Amino acid sequence: MAVEIDGKLYSWTQSICASCYDKRFPGRGAVALKPEYCEPEQCCDCGEQTDAGIYMRQDPRTVNHPALETD
């Protein structure tokens, strides 16, 4: 499922860096992809590049830097 914003489709699967994840969910450890499967992406909160491999399901209209839907 994707959300259209200004004619572009955005994903509900958002990449988030470890720092922003910790701010959102203090004391709760993240489940992340193994490092060999991680690719650099933009954090949905701070906009910095991250390869933490942490993802969350989030309405793209509610984050600062939403991820585009990919095929």
C-alpha positions in Angstrom: 0.0 0.0 0.0 1.4 3.4 -0.9 0.3 7.0 -0.3 0.2 9.6 -3.1 1.6 12.9 -2.2 2.0 15.6 -4.9 1.7 13.0 -7.6 4.4 10.7 -6.2 3.9 7.4 -4.4 5.4 7.0 -1.0 6.0 3.8 1.0 4.7 2.9 4.4 8.1 1.1 5.0 10.4 3.8 6.4 14.1 3.5 7.1 15.2 5.0 10.4 18.7 5.6 11.9 19.6 4.0 15.3 19.7 7.4 17.0 16.2 8.5 15.9 14.9 5.0 16.7 16.3 5.3 20.2 14.6 8.8 20.6 11.3 7.4 19.5 11.5 4.2 21.5 13.9 4.7 24.5 15.2 1.5 26.0 13.6 -0.7 23.3 16.1 -2.5 21.1 15.6 -2.4 17.4 15.4 -5.5 15.2 17.6 -4.8 12.2 18.8 -6.5 9.0 22.1 -8.2 9.0 24.8 -5.7 8.0 25.5 -7.5 4.7 22.0 -6.8 3.6 21.9 -3.1 4.5 22.0 -0.4 1.9 22.5 3.3 2.6 19.1 5.1 2.8 17.7 8.3 4.2 16.4 8.3 7.8 12.7 9.3 7.8 13.2 11.5 10.8 16.5 13.4 10.6 17.2 13.0 6.9 20.7 11.8 7.4 22.1 8.8 5.5 21.9 5.5 7.4 22.8 1.9 6.9 21.4 0.7 10.2 18.9 -1.7 8.5 16.1 -0.6 10.9 12.7 -0.2 9.3 9.3 0.7 10.6 5.8 0.8 9.2 4.8 4.5 9.3 2.3 6.6 7.4 4.6 8.6 5.0 2.5 11.7 5.6 3.7 11.7 9.3 7.5 11.7 8.8 9.9 14.4 7.8 11.6 12.5 5.0 9.3 9.8 3.6 10.7 7.0 1.4 9.4 6.8 -2.2 7.6 3.6 -3.2 9.8 1.2 -5.2 8.8 -1.6 -7.4 
